[in-house]
Amino acid sequence: RLRGCSTLGVDFNERVVAAIRERLNMPALAGSLLTCDLPAGGFDGIGMYEYIEHEGRPRDVLTRARALCKPGGWLAIETPNVASGLARVFGRKWCQLDAPRHLVLYSPATLTRLLESCGWRVIAVRAWEAALGVVATLPFLPVPWVFPEFMRVYARAE
């Protein structure tokens, strides 16, 4: 909205939807991209921030997101990076192995392949640190900030 864009939030949690409406004064719907009545080709862009790892039907969601975007529309995803240094160091004890909440975890390569199979062209993959990951690893690693834990993936609709 700060850049003159219209926005619409979608979340499973009714309390989160209420908070988006009340605190951010932004329209929001309860549900998911699969359950909400949204116009095909009606969006310039879609953002999925710390969501896709919770989704049991990620291919369906990404295909639906593609159908909802205008030609050339964009998609931004933020999700834990299962190929990160922290994931390798901590193995089964990595904090993002959070079943049953995290259903599917991705590496940059696996998320890229999934996106491309759903009609997206990946433009960039950027790894970044989560403050929690850094704090959680301080007692264990001499240089924790060299291990990107999350990734952001940017894609365009083909």
C-alpha positions as a Markdown table, in Angstrom:
| # | Residue | x | y | z |
|---|---|---|---|---|
| 1 | Arg | 0.0 | 0.0 | 0.0 |
| 2 | Leu | 2.9 | 2.4 | 0.7 |
| 3 | Arg | 3.7 | 2.2 | -3.1 |
| 4 | Gly | 0.2 | 2.8 | -4.2 |
| 5 | Cys | -0.8 | -0.9 | -4.6 |
| 6 | Ser | -4.1 | -2.4 | -3.6 |
| 7 | Thr | -3.6 | -5.2 | -1.1 |
| 8 | Leu | -5.6 | -8.2 | 0.1 |
| 9 | Gly | -4.5 | -10.5 | 2.9 |
| 10 | Val | -5.4 | -14.2 | 3.1 |
| 11 | Asp | -4.8 | -16.3 | 6.1 |
| 12 | Phe | -6.2 | -19.6 | 7.6 |
| 13 | Asn | -6.5 | -18.0 | 11.1 |
| 14 | Glu | -9.6 | -15.9 | 11.7 |
| 15 | Arg | -7.8 | -14.0 | 14.5 |
| 16 | Val | -4.9 | -13.1 | 12.2 |
| 17 | Val | -7.5 | -11.9 | 9.6 |
| 18 | Ala | -9.2 | -9.8 | 12.2 |
| 19 | Ala | -5.8 | -8.3 | 13.2 |
| 20 | Ile | -5.0 | -7.5 | 9.6 |
| 21 | Arg | -8.3 | -5.7 | 9.1 |
| 22 | Glu | -8.2 | -3.8 | 12.4 |
| 23 | Arg | -4.5 | -3.0 | 12.9 |
| 24 | Leu | -3.4 | -2.6 | 9.3 |
| 25 | Asn | -6.7 | -1.4 | 8.0 |
| 26 | Met | -6.3 | -3.8 | 5.1 |
| 27 | Pro | -8.9 | -6.1 | 3.5 |
| 28 | Ala | -8.3 | -9.7 | 4.4 |
| 29 | Leu | -10.1 | -13.1 | 3.8 |
| 30 | Ala | -10.1 | -16.2 | 5.9 |
| 31 | Gly | -9.0 | -19.3 | 4.1 |
| 32 | Ser | -6.4 | -20.1 | 1.4 |
| 33 | Leu | -5.8 | -19.4 | -2.3 |
| 34 | Leu | -7.6 | -22.7 | -2.9 |
| 35 | Thr | -10.7 | -21.9 | -0.9 |
| 36 | Cys | -11.2 | -18.1 | -1.4 |
| 37 | Asp | -13.2 | -16.8 | -4.3 |
| 38 | Leu | -10.6 | -14.7 | -6.1 |
| 39 | Pro | -10.6 | -13.4 | -9.7 |
| 40 | Ala | -8.4 | -15.2 | -12.2 |
| 41 | Gly | -5.8 | -12.8 | -13.6 |
| 42 | Gly | -6.8 | -10.3 | -11.0 |
| 43 | Phe | -3.5 | -9.7 | -9.3 |
| 44 | Asp | -0.2 | -8.1 | -10.2 |
| 45 | Gly | 1.7 | -10.1 | -7.5 |
| 46 | Ile | 1.3 | -12.6 | -4.7 |
| 47 | Gly | 3.5 | -12.9 | -1.6 |
| 48 | Met | 3.8 | -16.1 | 0.5 |
| 49 | Tyr | 5.8 | -15.3 | 3.6 |
| 50 | Glu | 6.5 | -18.3 | 5.8 |
| 51 | Tyr | 3.5 | -20.1 | 4.4 |
| 52 | Ile | 4.4 | -22.6 | 1.7 |
| 53 | Glu | 6.1 | -25.0 | 4.2 |
| 54 | His | 2.7 | -25.3 | 6.0 |
| 55 | Glu | 0.8 | -26.1 | 2.9 |
| 56 | Gly | -0.2 | -29.8 | 2.3 |
| 57 | Arg | -1.0 | -29.1 | -1.4 |
| 58 | Pro | 1.9 | -26.8 | -2.5 |
| 59 | Arg | 1.7 | -27.7 | -6.2 |
| 60 | Asp | -2.1 | -26.9 | -6.3 |
| 61 | Val | -1.5 | -23.6 | -4.4 |
| 62 | Leu | 1.3 | -22.5 | -6.7 |
| 63 | Thr | -0.7 | -23.4 | -9.8 |
| 64 | Arg | -3.7 | -21.4 | -8.4 |
| 65 | Ala | -1.4 | -18.5 | -7.6 |
| 66 | Arg | -0.2 | -18.5 | -11.2 |
| 67 | Ala | -3.8 | -18.5 | -12.5 |
| 68 | Leu | -4.6 | -15.5 | -10.2 |
| 69 | Cys | -1.7 | -13.4 | -11.5 |
| 70 | Lys | -1.8 | -11.3 | -14.6 |
| 71 | Pro | 0.7 | -12.2 | -17.3 |
| 72 | Gly | 4.1 | -11.1 | -16.1 |
| 73 | Gly | 2.8 | -11.0 | -12.5 |
| 74 | Trp | 5.2 | -11.8 | -9.7 |
| 75 | Leu | 5.4 | -14.2 | -6.8 |
| 76 | Ala | 7.6 | -13.8 | -3.7 |
| 77 | Ile | 8.1 | -16.7 | -1.4 |
| 78 | Glu | 9.9 | -16.8 | 2.0 |
| 79 | Thr | 10.5 | -20.2 | 3.5 |
| 80 | Pro | 13.1 | -22.1 | 5.5 |
| 81 | Asn | 16.0 | -23.4 | 3.5 |
| 82 | Val | 16.5 | -27.1 | 4.1 |
| 83 | Ala | 19.9 | -26.8 | 2.3 |
| 84 | Ser | 21.1 | -24.1 | 4.7 |
| 85 | Gly | 24.3 | -24.5 | 6.8 |
| 86 | Leu | 22.2 | -24.5 | 10.0 |
| 87 | Ala | 20.1 | -27.4 | 8.6 |
| 88 | Arg | 23.2 | -29.3 | 7.8 |
| 89 | Val | 24.9 | -28.6 | 11.2 |
| 90 | Phe | 21.9 | -29.4 | 13.3 |
| 91 | Gly | 20.5 | -32.2 | 11.2 |
| 92 | Arg | 17.4 | -33.8 | 12.9 |
| 93 | Lys | 17.6 | -31.1 | 15.6 |
| 94 | Trp | 17.3 | -28.2 | 13.2 |
| 95 | Cys | 14.5 | -25.9 | 14.6 |
| 96 | Gln | 12.7 | -25.7 | 11.3 |
| 97 | Leu | 12.0 | -29.4 | 11.3 |
| 98 | Asp | 8.8 | -28.5 | 13.0 |
| 99 | Ala | 6.3 | -31.3 | 12.2 |
| 100 | Pro | 3.4 | -31.3 | 12.1 |
| 101 | Arg | 3.4 | -27.6 | 11.4 |
| 102 | His | 6.0 | -27.6 | 8.6 |
| 103 | Leu | 4.8 | -30.2 | 6.2 |
| 104 | Val | 7.2 | -29.7 | 3.3 |
| 105 | Leu | 10.7 | -28.1 | 3.4 |
| 106 | Tyr | 12.5 | -26.9 | 0.3 |
| 107 | Ser | 16.0 | -26.3 | -1.0 |
| 108 | Pro | 16.5 | -23.6 | -3.6 |
| 109 | Ala | 16.7 | -26.3 | -6.2 |
| 110 | Thr | 13.6 | -28.2 | -5.2 |
| 111 | Leu | 11.5 | -25.0 | -4.9 |
| 112 | Thr | 12.7 | -23.8 | -8.2 |
| 113 | Arg | 11.7 | -27.1 | -9.9 |
| 114 | Leu | 8.3 | -26.9 | -8.3 |
| 115 | Leu | 7.7 | -23.3 | -9.3 |
| 116 | Glu | 8.8 | -24.0 | -12.9 |
| 117 | Ser | 6.4 | -27.0 | -13.1 |
| 118 | Cys | 3.6 | -24.6 | -12.1 |
| 119 | Gly | 4.2 | -22.0 | -14.8 |
| 120 | Trp | 6.6 | -19.7 | -12.9 |
| 121 | Arg | 10.0 | -18.5 | -14.0 |
| 122 | Val | 12.4 | -18.1 | -11.1 |
| 123 | Ile | 14.2 | -14.7 | -11.2 |
| 124 | Ala | 16.2 | -14.8 | -8.0 |
| 125 | Val | 16.9 | -16.9 | -4.9 |
| 126 | Arg | 18.3 | -15.1 | -1.9 |
| 127 | Ala | 19.4 | -16.7 | 1.3 |
| 128 | Trp | 19.1 | -14.8 | 4.6 |
| 129 | Glu | 19.4 | -15.2 | 8.3 |
| 130 | Ala | 16.6 | -15.5 | 10.8 |
| 131 | Ala | 17.4 | -13.7 | 14.0 |
| 132 | Leu | 16.0 | -16.7 | 15.9 |
| 133 | Gly | 18.3 | -19.1 | 14.0 |
| 134 | Val | 21.3 | -16.9 | 14.8 |
| 135 | Val | 20.4 | -16.6 | 18.5 |
| 136 | Ala | 19.6 | -20.4 | 18.7 |
| 137 | Thr | 23.0 | -21.3 | 17.3 |
| 138 | Leu | 25.2 | -18.8 | 19.2 |
| 139 | Pro | 26.1 | -21.3 | 21.9 |
| 140 | Phe | 27.0 | -24.0 | 19.4 |
| 141 | Leu | 28.8 | -22.3 | 16.5 |
| 142 | Pro | 31.8 | -20.0 | 16.4 |
| 143 | Val | 30.4 | -18.0 | 13.4 |
| 144 | Pro | 26.7 | -18.6 | 13.2 |
| 145 | Trp | 25.9 | -15.7 | 10.8 |
| 146 | Val | 27.6 | -17.4 | 7.9 |
| 147 | Phe | 24.7 | -20.0 | 7.7 |
| 148 | Pro | 21.6 | -18.6 | 5.9 |
| 149 | Glu | 18.6 | -20.3 | 7.3 |
| 150 | Phe | 15.8 | -18.9 | 5.2 |
| 151 | Met | 15.5 | -18.1 | 1.5 |
| 152 | Arg | 13.4 | -15.7 | -0.5 |
| 153 | Val | 12.5 | -16.8 | -4.0 |
| 154 | Tyr | 11.2 | -14.3 | -6.6 |
| 155 | Ala | 9.4 | -15.5 | -9.8 |
| 156 | Arg | 7.4 | -14.2 | -12.7 |
| 157 | Ala | 4.4 | -15.6 | -14.4 |
| 158 | Glu | 5.2 | -17.1 | -17.8 |
